[in-house]
Amino acid sequence: MTDKLTGLLCHDDSKLPWQDKVREAAARYQARSWLAADVCHVHPDTIQADHAHDLDDVHIATVDGVDVIIKTDILRNHFFVARRGNGHPPVIPVEPPPDVEQLQLL
């Protein structure tokens, strides 16, 4: 079972190298979510990977801290960037406020 991710799907069919496209997609994600992306799913044809059609869900590179993973279910020329986990920083639990009896003891 794979983890579900909430992220941003970016289309880029420009002539830029795929590494630059990953950087731009990660920058768009951070601008919208205020979180740094740490994973990018791409179709094997988008990065012109040899024999990549035989692989799925395989880490092939890291670009500026973003793990690039081949996914055959991503459309060509699209980059799905996200942050692993729930996409949000951990919540620090706050102690419950004192109840009436505790306040009377003060």
C-alpha positions in Angstrom: 0.0 0.0 0.0 1.4 3.4 -0.9 0.9 6.6 1.1 -1.4 9.1 -0.3 0.1 12.5 -1.0 -1.4 15.9 -1.4 0.7 18.0 -3.7 0.8 20.1 -6.8 0.8 18.8 -10.4 2.8 21.0 -12.8 2.9 20.8 -16.6 6.1 21.8 -18.3 6.9 20.8 -21.9 9.6 23.4 -22.4 13.1 22.6 -23.6 14.6 23.0 -20.2 16.5 20.1 -18.7 14.2 17.9 -16.5 16.2 18.8 -13.4 15.4 22.5 -13.9 11.7 21.6 -14.3 11.8 19.7 -11.0 13.3 22.8 -9.3 10.6 25.0 -10.8 7.8 22.7 -9.7 9.2 22.5 -6.2 9.4 26.3 -6.1 5.8 26.6 -7.1 4.8 24.1 -4.5 6.6 26.0 -1.8 5.1 29.3 -2.9 1.6 27.8 -2.5 2.0 25.7 0.6 4.9 27.4 2.5 6.4 23.9 2.8 9.4 22.6 0.9 8.7 19.7 -1.4 10.7 16.6 -0.8 9.4 14.3 -3.5 8.6 14.6 -7.2 6.9 11.9 -9.3 7.6 11.9 -13.0 6.7 9.8 -16.0 9.8 7.9 -17.4 9.4 9.5 -20.8 9.6 13.0 -19.3 13.1 12.4 -18.1 14.1 10.1 -21.0 15.2 7.4 -18.7 16.5 4.2 -20.5 14.5 1.1 -19.6 12.4 3.1 -17.2 9.1 1.6 -18.5 10.2 -1.6 -16.8 10.4 0.3 -13.5 7.7 1.9 -11.4 8.0 3.7 -8.1 11.8 3.8 -8.3 14.0 6.6 -6.9 16.3 7.7 -9.7 17.8 11.0 -8.5 17.7 13.8 -5.9 17.5 17.4 -7.2 18.1 20.0 -4.5 16.7 17.8 -1.8 13.8 16.6 -3.8 13.7 12.8 -4.5 12.7 12.1 -8.1 10.7 9.0 -8.4 9.5 7.3 -11.7 5.8 6.8 -11.8 4.1 5.4 -14.9 0.7 6.7 -13.8 1.9 10.4 -14.0 1.2 12.1 -17.4 4.1 12.9 -19.7 5.6 16.4 -19.2 4.0 16.6 -15.7 5.7 16.9 -12.4 3.8 15.9 -9.2 5.6 17.6 -6.3 4.6 17.0 -2.6 5.9 16.6 0.9 5.8 13.2 2.4 3.7 12.5 5.5 0.6 14.6 6.0 2.2 17.6 4.4 2.2 19.7 7.5 4.7 20.2 10.3 4.1 18.1 13.4 1.6 19.6 15.8 3.0 20.1 19.3 0.3 19.1 21.8 -0.6 21.9 24.3 -1.5 20.9 27.9 -5.2 21.4 28.6 -6.0 24.5 30.5 -6.5 24.1 34.3 -9.9 23.3 35.5 -11.9 25.3 38.1 -10.6 23.2 41.0 -7.0 23.7 40.1 -7.5 27.4 39.8 -9.1 27.6 43.2 -6.0 26.0 44.7 -3.9 28.9 43.4 
